[in-house]
Amino acid sequence: MECISIFDMLKIGIGPSSSHTLGPWRAAERWIAELKSKEQFHSVQQIRVHVYGSLSLTGKGHATDYALMLGLSGTDPVEIPVENIHTIVADIQENGVLHFGNEKHLPFNASNDILFHRKFLPFHANGLKFEATLEDGTKKSKKYYSIGGGFVVEEERKNAKKKIETFNTFPYPIHKGDELLAYCQKEQKSISELVLENERSLRTGEEIGSQLQKVWSTMLECMYIGCHTEGQLPGGLNVKRRAFEMHKNLMATAGSYNSPENWLETIRKTEVKFRQILKWVSCFALSVNEVNASLGRVVTAPTNGSAGVIPSVLMYYMVIENHEADFEHIKKFLLVAGEIGSIFKKGATISAAMGGCQAEIGVSSAMAAGALTELLGGSPEQVLMAAEIAMEHHLGLTCDPIGGLVQIPCIERNSMGAIKAINAAELALDSNPEDAKVPLDKVVQTMWETAKDMNSKYKETSEGGLAVGVFLSDC
């Protein structure tokens, strides 16, 4: 049975898209590493990359070409200083050379050596083919698929959807919600406690805490940057950053601060009224996705395009529900969210190119709703009920980004997904799970059936919906 770690669901990377940016970046890294492992790298004379399907149709807007150049150059999306991204890409474009440290330099013309094809490859909508020409004239190539959330698989693995990023050591292997509930009932554990036991089969408790702290710190810093950066987003739509003004108005009477942590404590001390709650949650969500849209560092949750939902709902808990909340509460929230996300990934998809935006915002809203429900005292049954409610009201949501950019309607959708998550949690907490008519597993199955029925022009191709209904000149 497939076992996915929460750290596969909550990855740190660079925006704007986990499938169109982080995935191709990782694929490029893997391909270069494979050439080196086969002792072919030093014989390479030319590199060319073919991009297919959704990756091609919205690749320029999603910075897929940037990601490929950065990945081929050997940079790490987790560690690279964000301010270096444009410098590295500009150097490659201006000088026509890929640098591999002191190992090798190769001529590379991004316009000619990254080729965008409208054709879709059979296995998945996000296809890539890397080609290398060696000194003796022979060519080496390999195909990869970026299947959402930064996950990458190779073409040769026909059953890749069943095996990627898997572990066989979980004491409580979970594929469906019913299995998760059965384990919780048998072991008399909360969902976060059960998930923690699974994670402990992979790494120590100290390592789990350290990695979760890094995930949370990245989320907090991302919100902080988004709330303190004004101007317009890149890409040509001239979208104005809104989190800056919203945050400025909300903090009008607050005290001073000098770090993301101090900023959080300052917000927690302010008096917040009902309308301000909605504004704060929206502000947090918008801030993350504005950073994401500008090639900033975010946490896939479960994707980059939906990265704002989970941190904004967690901030809601810390700012509104529990001013005494500490890292243990954050840890529980992320453990539950990660597990719910993995259930959707195993039973359906988290790729907008396969399932539309229901697979991104819908899943992130379900993850946040379930996690919030546990922190508010809900039972495991109520946690899954909240996740089901959140997804139920995202079913059929299309992915139709204007200009292929992760901006309109993507950024606002994160604020809507966050508000729905909070509402879903409250509905579940006020309900008896025994009265529920739709179990989580049924809504997962329904989401996947809806995804398969959805027309491809609504699956991150920018060939339908708002992407064609609103002309770029109107923006």
CORCORQUI-V874627 format. One record per helix or strand of 2 or more residues. SS is the DSSP state (H for helix, E for strand). FROM is the first residue (numbers start at 1). TO is the last residue. If there is no record, write none. Layout:
# CORCORQUI-V874627
{{SS | FROM | TO} {SS | FROM | TO}}
This chain:
# CORCORQUI-V874627
{{H | 6 | 9} {E | 12 | 14} {H | 18 | 37} {H | 41 | 43} {E | 44 | 52} {H | 53 | 57} {H | 64 | 72} {H | 82 | 95} {E | 97 | 100} {E | 104 | 107} {H | 110 | 113} {E | 114 | 116} {E | 126 | 134} {E | 139 | 146} {E | 152 | 154} {H | 160 | 163} {H | 177 | 187} {H | 191 | 200} {H | 205 | 227} {H | 243 | 250} {H | 260 | 268} {H | 274 | 293} {E | 297 | 299} {H | 307 | 321} {H | 327 | 347} {H | 352 | 355} {H | 357 | 359} {H | 361 | 375} {H | 380 | 392} {H | 402 | 404} {H | 410 | 429} {H | 433 | 435} {H | 440 | 453} {H | 456 | 458} {H | 466 | 469} {H | 472 | 474}}
